[in-house]
Every structure is written in C-alpha cells, then in structure tokens.
Amino acid sequence: MVTSPRAPFRNRDFRLYQFVRLFSIVAFEMQSVAVGWQIYQITHRAIDLGYVGLAQFLPGVLLFLVAGHTADRFDRRRVLLVCNAAYAGCSVLLLVNAHVASHGVATIYVILIMLGVVRAFSGPASQSLMPQLVPAEHFPNAVAWNSAIFQAATILGPAVGGVIYGWSGKAQTVYASSTVMYLGAATAVALMKVRTGRMEHRAASLETLFAGFRYVWEHREILGSISLDLFAVLFGGAVALLPIYAREILHIGPWGLGMLRSTPAIGSGIMGVWLAYRPLRRKAGITMFYCVALFGVATIVFGISRNVTLSLLALFVIGAVDMVSIFVRSTLVQIATPPAMRGRVSAVNLLFVGASNQLGEFESGITAQWFGTVASVVFGGIGTLIVVALWAWMFPELRRVERLTMTERVMPDRANPESELSPAT
C-alpha cells in the first residue's frame, strides 16, 4: 500500500503540533539572532558567543535524566504546555534586561541558563509525543514533514529576527516578538486533544532514570547514529561564529547575519520536503555517512570563502546534507524504541544533539579565540571527515541499516507491561 506523502496532516493534533513547533522555533531563532548580535556588540569577543551555547547546554546535561523520566511519567502534552509558557517568561526577562541594562551580559547568560532548563524538559516531551499523533505507517512521512517545518521555522526565524533588529535597532523589539510567538505555541498546545497519560508507571529510581542510556548502549545502530551526529557537528559547527563572519569577514551587517543563519535551513527545508515525497527506501545507513562527510567538506569551503555567494552556497549544502542525517537519526531513534521508553531515549538523543550544537558553539568560540575564526571552522570540517571514517569502521551495524520502517520488534507486549522496558532483539 502506497502512503500519501501528506497523510500525517489528516490528523488535527498533528497539524496543531506543527503549529507549536513553527511558532516556538521561529521565536527561538529570532531570539538567538538578537542575543548573538547584542552580546558581540557589547564585548566584541568570540569566546562570549561560545558561552551562549555553553549556558544553554549545561542545564540539559544536568537534567536530561529527570526530563526524560518526566516525559514518560506525566502527560506529554501538559509538559509541553508548561514549557512554552516558561519560554514566553524567559523572553520577557530578556526584554526587561535589554531595556534596563543594555551594557552588561551577565544577566543575559543567567536567562539563557533558564532557557536551557526549559529546553531540557520540552525536547523529550515534544519528540516522544509525535509518534502518538499519527498511525505507524505514516510515521516516516511525519518525520520528514516535521524536519521540513523545523527548517522552515529556522529559515523564517533568523531572517525575521535580523530584519526586526536591523529595522528597530533594538533587541527589545525582537524579544517582544518572541514572547508573542511563544504564547501562540502555548495556545496551540492547549487546543490539542491527545492525552498521553502515564507511559511509565514506576516511580523514579536509578533503574528507570538510566533505562534510556542502557537502551541506547545496547542498540548500536541508535548509538552510532546519535554519536556520529554529536562528534560531526561538535567539530564542524560554525553557527556560533556567524556574527563574526557577518561583521568582520563578509561585511554584511545584522541583516546579513539573519541571511547566513537562514541559508542552511533553506537547504534543510527543501531536502525535508524532498524526503517526504521521496523517502529513503534503501541504504539509509551508508547514505547518512556520505552526507555527514559532505557536511565536513562544505564546512571547509565556507570557512575559507570570502565571497558571499559561495558562502551561502556552502551553507545551503551544509543544511541539505544535515537534513538527511537528521532524518535517518530521528526516524531510527523513534521506530526502534518502545513507546514507554521514548521520553528517556529522546532525552539521551537530545543530550547528544545539545552537545553537538550548544557545546559545539562553545568549542567554536574557544578555538576561534585561540587560532582565529577561519582556522577554527576549517579545522572543524577536517575533524568531521575524520569522525566519519572512524564511525564507519566502529559501527558496521549503522552502515547496514537499509529501510526506515516501523517493525513489530518495537511494539510493546500489552499483556506484559514490563516488556516495554526490555531491549528489542
């Protein structure tokens, strides 16, 4: 039976879920442009941009076990509702701080830590909620659309944030707009009818908290996919340094920064729609390796480019091939995990993703401070290529992944609830 590429949108809650993601991600990306430009305008130090990523990453490291258990223990819709309301509160704090203390950055980092706490809880709840919104046969298409809409939001968010900042000349205007978007996301969550209830009925213990880690460790195709993404983006990410490229290397100002941040998302969004209509039908694992390698090559090209057009083209390729990697990893993590475990496994996955993004931003800031901006990006791209070669050797299970389809081995035995916590064979 052939599944319509648009089949997931027949479900009302899936449509609302995509509105939630669109509003919240646009708000976050707008905010990121304003925070990055505001901090660099105050300090003119690359390392301070790295601290932005670190401030948002550390709460996830400290809280991911509790956050994953929360997503499995409580109604995931309610958790997501509370998180979006908290996001709006953080935007208000950034707005107030920008208005009363425009020459200091310490308070900004405190608020970013608060944002990191909220993200630690919202990520597992959001990821583990999606498989409950569509039938199993529609799930690969849902992942592709989910990724495409995510990238559409990351296109729109930086572009709008850059335009608003450039037009108003004030970070406050961006933060006010983000607040409105987060409140819109909270409203969409409130309108959803799905009630997940408790997937995990046991109280918190070391066994239940670490169950997600144990599951990932015992399933090497999952471990390989999320760790490949971790180290490839950790070394190859250049997002934290885009304000420097916009200001000092390409000389295109805040509007250009928004353009630089949006271009990878354009590539990702186009690739996401392509995957929704033309999903990977074979050799998914080896395709992931090839795409991560191309990610490293494009990063090197961006690092050495002084031409705006070539830089945008390199960022476009980075986004497109990264989408293939995200699609394989996201689908694999969800279809190979029992429903009662998805919150905790998603928390582990998001810990790795956070390490690759936020910790990668910190690594980029440090190496740029030590070796220079261009050298930092180029060495990062070379590091990505080395990681691909090592992981292809260390994880043959990932290389052998063929199709990304829901299988019976991940469906729980309803007659035996404990089977939901057992590793799939």
N, C-alpha and C positions, 0 to 999 in steps of 0.2 A: 504494500500500500504506500503510495506516494503522499507525503505530508506537505501541505501548502506552506510556503515559507512564512506566510503571515498568520498561520493558525494560532500562535500564542495570544494574539491580540483579540481573539474572540472572547477571552476571559476578562471580565470587568476589573477584577482585582489586579491582574497583570498590567492592564493599562494604567491603573492608578499607581501601581508600583513604579512604573516607568516615569510617571509624572514626579513622584517623590525623588527618584534618582536625578532627573533632569534639574529640578529646582535646587536640590541640595548641592549637587556638583557644580552647577553654574555659580551658586553663591560662594562655594569654597574656592573655586578658581578665581573669581573676581577678587575675593579677599586676599588670595595668595599674591596676585599682581600688586595690590596695594601695599601689603606687608613688605614684600621684597623691595619695592621701589622706595618705600618710606624708610626702611632700615638702612639701605645703601646710601640714600640721600643724606641721612644723619651721620653715618660713620665712615662711609667710603672704604670699608674693609671687606674683602671677600670672605673672611672667616666668619663674619657676623651673619652672612647669608647661610653658611653652613650650620650655624647654631639654630636657625629657623627649623631645619629638618630635624636636628637633634632634639629640640624641645618637643616636637610632635611625636617623635619616635619612642622616647623613653617611657612615657606612660603605657604605651602598648606592650612593651617588654615586661613591665611590672604587673600589668593587669590582664594579660591575654588569657591566662588560665581561668580566672574568675569570670571574665567576659564571655568566654566560650561556654562555660557551665551555665551562666545566666541565660544565654540564648537557647540552651536545651532545657533549662529548668522552668523558665517562665514563658508566657505568651510572647512570641517574637514580634508580633505587631505592636504590642504595648511598649516593648523595649524600644522599638524604632520610633514610636511616637514621642516618648520621653527624650530620646536623643536629639531629635530635630528641634524640639523646644529648647533644649540646652544649647544647641548650635546657635539659635537665634539670640540667646542670652549672651553668649561669647561675642557675637558680632556687636551687640550693644556696648559691651565693655570696650571693645576696640574703638568704637565710635567715640565714646566718652573720653578714653585715653588720648586719642588723636586731637580732641578738642582742647583738653586742659594741659597736656604735657607733650607737646609736639617735638621736643628736643631730647627726649630720653627713650631708650629702647628696653630697659629692664622690665617695665610693666608689660610691654608687648610680649616678651618671652614668657612671662607668667601666664598671660592669657592663652598663648599658644600651647602651653602645657595643659591648660584646662581643655582646650580643643582636642589635644591628644587623648585625654581621658575619655571624652565623649566618643571620639572615633574608635577607641578600643572596644567600646560596647556596641556601637552602631554597626560596625563592619560584620561581625559574626552573625548578628541578628538579621541583617539585610541579606547576606549571602545565603544563609540557611533557610530563609523564608521563600526564596524564589522557586525551588523545586515543588513547593506545595501549592503553587498558583497555576500550574499547567500540567496536563497529562504527561506521563513519562515519554510517550512517543514524540511530543512536541518540545522536549527539553533542549536538545541540541540547537534547534532554531531559536528557542528563547534565550539561550546563552549568547548566540550571535547577535540578536537584536539588543539584548542587554548591554553587550560590549559596544555595539554601534551607537546606542543612545548615550552611553557613558562618554564616548569620544565626541559625540555631537555637543554634549554639555561642556566638555573640556575645550572645544573649539569656541563655543559661544562665550563661555565664562571669561577667559583671559582677554578676548577681543573686546567684550563689553566693559570689563574692568579697566583695560587700558584706555579705551575711549572716554569713559566717565572720568577717570583720573586726569587724563590729558585735557579734557574739556573744563572740568571744575578746578583742577589744580589742587584738590584736597582729597586726602584719603578718607575723610569723614563721609563724603558722598558715596564712595564705594561701599563702606561698611554699612551705611543706612540701607543701600540697595540689597546687600547680602541678607540683612535682617528680614526684609520683606520676603525674599526668596525662601529662606528657611521656614518662615511662618506658613508660606504656601505649601511647602513639603509636609509640614506637620498636619495641615488641613487635609491633604490627600491621604495621608496615613489614617487619619481619623475616619475617613469615608470608606476605607476598605472593610469588607465583610468577613474576611478569613479570620478564623480564630484557631491558632495552632495548639493552644493548651500546653500541657507539660509533655515533652518528649522524653525527658529523663526524670524518673520518679524517685530516684535515690537522692538522699541528702548529699551535700558536698563532702568529699573525702579526698585523700590523696589519690586513691584509685580512680575516682570519677574525674578529678581535675586533670590528671595526667593521661586519661584514656585517649585523648586526641593525639598526643605525642606518640603514644605506643602504637596507635593505628597507623599513623604516617610512617613510622620507623619500620613497621612490618610489611608495608606495601611499597616496594622500591620504585614502582612506576610513579607513584604520587610523590615520594621523597625526591626522586630525581627531577621531576618537573618543577617543583616549587623551589628546590635548591639551585637549579640551573638559572631560574629567573632571579633568585636572590643575588648570586655572585655576578651574573652577567650585567645586571642593571646597577649593582653596587659599584662595579668598576667603570661601566660605560655610561652612567647617567651624567648629563651635563645641564639638567634643568636649573639647578641652583645657581649656575654661573651665567644664565641668560641675561640678567640685568647688566653684567659686566660687558657681555658681547654687544648688547643693545646700546650701551652708553659709550664704551671706550674702543671697541673693535670695529663694529659695523656702523656706529654713529647714527642710530635711527630713533633714539628717544623712547619715551614711555609707550607711545602708540606702536612703535616697532617691537617693543618687548611683548606687548599683547599678541602681535603677529607671530613672533618667534614661538611663544608658548602655544599658540593655536595650531600652528602648522603640523606638528606631529599628530595632533588629534584629528586633523583633516585626513591625513593618511590612514589613521586607525579607523575613523568612521567609515571611509569608503571601503576599506578592507572588511570591516564588520558587516556591512550590507552585502558585500560580495559573498561572504561566508554564510549568511542567512539563505541566500539563493543557491549557492554552490558550496555546500558543506564539504569538509574533508571526508572522503569515502575510503581512503586507504593511506597507509604510510604516514599516519598522523605524527608518530614519534620522531621519525627521521626528518620530517618536514619542519618540526619545531627546532631541531638542531641547525638545519640550514638557515632558518630565519633568524635565529639568535646570532649566528655567525655574520649574517648580512647586517644585523644591528650594529655589531662591532665595527665593520668596515665603514658604514655610513657615519658612525660617531667620529671616526678618524678624519673623514672628509670634512665634516662640519668643523672639527677642531682647527684645521689648517686653513679653512676658507676665509677669504677677506671680501668675497663677493656676496651680496645679499641674496641674489637669485640662487646661487649654488648652495648657500647655507640653508635656504628654505627648502630646496630640493632634497638635501641630505636629511633634514628634519622630517620631511614628508615620508621618505623611505624608512627612517627610524620608527615612525609611528605605524606604518603599514605592516612591517615585519613583526613589530612588537605585538600587534593585534593578533597575529597568527599564534604566537607563543601564548598570549593571554587566553585565547580561545581554547587551545589544547589543554592548558593547565586548569582553567576554570571548569571545563566540562569534565575532565578526568577526575578532579577532586570531588565533584558532586555526584557523578554516576557511580563512583567506586566506594561511596561512603553510605552506610545505613542511615535512615532518617534521624534516628535518635542520637547519632554521633555528629551530625553535620555542623552543629554550632561549635563544638570543640575542635573538629578538624578544620573548619573555616577559620577559627581563631589562630590555629597554628599556621595555616596558609597566609593569613593576613599579617601575622608576625613576620614571616619571611618577606612578604610584599613590602611591609613597612620598613624592614631592614634595608631592602633594596632601594626604596625611594627616599625615605627620610634620612636613614643612616648614610645612604649614598650621597645625599646632598651635603651632609656633614663632611664625608670623605672628600668630596669635590672641593668644598671650601678650604679644607686643610691643605690638600695638595696644591691648590691654586695659590694659597698663601706662601707655600714653600718653594714651588717650582715655577709658578706662573700659570695663568689661565689656560693658554693654548697647550702647554705641555701636559697639564692635568687632564684635559679632555683627550688628547692623543694617546697618552699612556693608558687611560681608561679603556679606550677602544681596543688597544692591543691586549689588555688584560682580559677583555671579554672573549677575544678569539682563543686565548689560552684556556679559559674556562670551558669553552665549547669542546675543545679537543680532549680535555681531561674527563669531562662528564660523559662524552660519547664512549669513552673507554670504561668508566666506572659504572655506568648504568645501562647495560645492554637491554634490560627489561623495558626501559623507556624507548630505546631505538626500535624495539619490536612491536610497540603499540600500533595497531592497524586502524580499527574503527572506533569512533567515539559514540557508542550506543549504550543505552541502559540495558543491563543484563540481570538475570534472575539472581545472581550471586549477591547483589547489593540490596535486594528486597528483604526486609526483616520477616522472621517467622512470627506471625501474630499469636500463635499458640504458645510461644516461648519468648517472652519479652527480653530475657537475658541474651537471646541470640543476637539482638540488635547491637550488643556491645562486643560481640566476638569478631575477630578478624575474618574478613572474607577469604575464601580459599580459592 
